[in-house]
Amino acid sequence: MKYARIERERRFLLATPPAGIDLAAGYRQLDDLYLEGTRLRLRSVTAPDGALLEQKLGQKRPAPSEAPGHRLITSVYLEPAEYALLARLPGRRLAKRRYDFPHAGQAFVIDVFLGALSGLLLAEVAFDSDAAERALALPPFARCEVTALPLFTGGALVREDPALVLREARRLLAVVT
């Protein structure tokens, strides 16, 4: 895959947003359309005031390493007319607000899901190397790691029954309490 890059990330469930995040501002709205029958995701990113920040078509595939948080990712950035054309295709929608949250020298993002998945909070952090990925300890604002659980990836979240996802999140959070 000449144009794909390896994405290394770890994901964590949160019971509450970390202290210091202003849920009313400082986010990017991510509106995703997972195209039916494909691994493709159409994404529109807007600022809190509605200003368009970017629109892209992406694909994530399993990486050769088979590590749970590794994917081959490819992105194509789109012009508004291209996005509008692709947005007509059938698929499933997922919306969330994403907040940047630097912690312990790492660039975490906190995803606050909207709509049917309201109440689901995930933190993600990406790495440049396998060693940096392995070195990260569970951050204090995270309750449990879900990197190895496919249910907590965007492609699965959009396909699964939201009640099942939220029930599993509550169960996992209760286990670590």
Summary of the structure (lengths in Angstrom):
residues: 177
radius of gyration: 16.1
end to end distance: 42.5
largest distance: 48.1
contacts: 484
relative contact order: 0.23
helix: 22%
strand: 42%
